[in-house]
Amino acid sequence: MLVNSESRFKKDDVLALKNILGEEIICAFVEEDSTHYTIKKPFAMAMTQNGPAFAPAVMFGDCDGEMKILKSQYLWAVPGNKEITAAYTQQVSSIMVPQKDTKIIT
């Protein structure tokens, strides 16, 4: 069997992944091989009284670094949509993503 070793994702792409239990996570892509994705900074969506928010995907573990997950346990991995990618970027970094109708005043 031939395996394409090239990934369709680039390092630090924001991905949405859905596991076989139906749970979705959003994370930063690091690399992949034939059996695993290596990701970092995984979050899940949680409903709060103020609406949806990011919650740590790993509640009780130390996952500040990279982690490997089995591809066989995930139904799909796709790039995050524009809104989720902007919110995720703002959540995990000090980068402020500008709103759609903002203007730079000099």
MIVEX-121279 format. One line per 8 residues: number of its first residue (from 1); their letters; for each residue x, y, z of C-alpha. Coordinates in Angstrom, 2 decimals, padded with zeros to 5 digits. Example, Ala and Ser with C-alpha at 12.3 -4.5 7.8 and 13.67 -1.06 7.14 Angstrom:
BEGIN
1 = as = 012.30 -004.50 007.80; 013.67 -001.06 007.14
END
This chain:
BEGIN
1 = mlvnsesr = 000.00 000.00 000.00; 001.29 003.46 -000.88; 000.99 006.14 001.77; 001.18 009.81 000.90; 003.54 011.27 003.49; 002.70 014.86 002.63; 000.24 016.61 004.87; -002.48 018.87 003.56
9 = fkkddvla = -001.96 021.06 006.64; 000.90 023.40 007.51; 002.52 023.85 010.91; 000.39 026.11 013.15; -002.73 025.80 010.98; -005.85 025.93 013.16; -007.74 022.64 012.84; -011.13 021.38 013.90
17 = lknilgee = -011.16 017.66 014.69; -014.12 015.42 015.54; -013.49 012.19 017.44; -015.47 008.97 017.24; -017.50 009.99 020.32; -018.71 013.10 018.51; -016.61 015.58 020.48; -014.98 018.40 018.57
25 = iicafvee = -011.72 020.10 019.44; -009.91 023.02 017.92; -006.12 023.04 018.01; -002.91 024.07 016.31; -001.45 021.53 013.89; 002.20 020.52 014.31; 002.71 017.49 012.04; 001.28 014.15 011.09
33 = dsthytik = 002.46 010.69 010.18; 000.55 007.68 008.92; -001.08 006.96 012.31; -000.99 010.16 014.40; -001.63 013.89 014.36; 000.68 015.95 016.53; -001.20 018.97 017.85; -000.81 021.68 020.47
41 = kpfamamt = -003.10 023.95 022.50; -006.30 021.88 022.13; -009.59 023.45 023.20; -013.22 022.31 023.22; -016.29 024.51 022.96; -018.33 024.94 026.13; -021.62 026.72 026.65; -021.56 029.43 029.32
49 = qngpafap = -024.16 031.91 030.49; -022.58 034.38 028.06; -022.71 031.97 025.12; -020.08 029.65 023.63; -016.53 029.81 025.00; -013.31 027.85 024.74; -012.53 025.33 027.46; -009.37 023.25 027.81
57 = avmfgdcd = -009.80 019.96 025.92; -007.62 018.25 028.54; -008.94 019.28 031.94; -006.60 017.50 034.33; -003.46 016.88 032.33; -000.50 019.08 031.53; -000.77 019.75 027.81; 001.18 022.97 027.42
65 = gemkilks = 003.41 021.25 024.89; 002.68 019.06 021.92; 000.58 015.91 022.08; 000.00 013.00 019.70; -003.48 011.73 018.94; -004.44 008.62 016.99; -005.93 009.34 013.57; -008.02 006.18 013.88
73 = qylwavpg = -009.97 007.81 016.72; -010.98 010.84 014.66; -013.64 011.03 011.97; -012.25 014.11 010.29; -009.72 016.91 010.53; -010.45 020.12 008.65; -009.18 023.70 008.73; -011.08 025.84 011.23
81 = nkeitaay = -013.59 028.27 009.73; -012.72 031.97 009.60; -014.56 032.98 012.79; -013.31 030.08 014.92; -009.74 030.51 013.66; -009.78 034.22 014.61; -011.24 033.48 018.06; -008.78 030.63 018.66
89 = tqqvssim = -005.82 032.79 017.62; -006.91 035.49 020.04; -007.41 032.91 022.83; -003.95 031.32 022.58; -001.83 034.37 021.80; -001.52 038.05 022.51; -002.51 038.85 018.92; -005.70 040.87 018.74
97 = vpqkdtki = -007.69 040.02 015.63; -009.33 043.16 014.18; -013.09 043.23 013.83; -014.54 043.36 010.33; -015.48 047.06 010.24; -012.62 048.57 012.23; -010.51 051.43 010.95; -006.99 052.51 011.77
105 = it = -006.97 056.12 012.93; -003.70 057.97 012.70
END
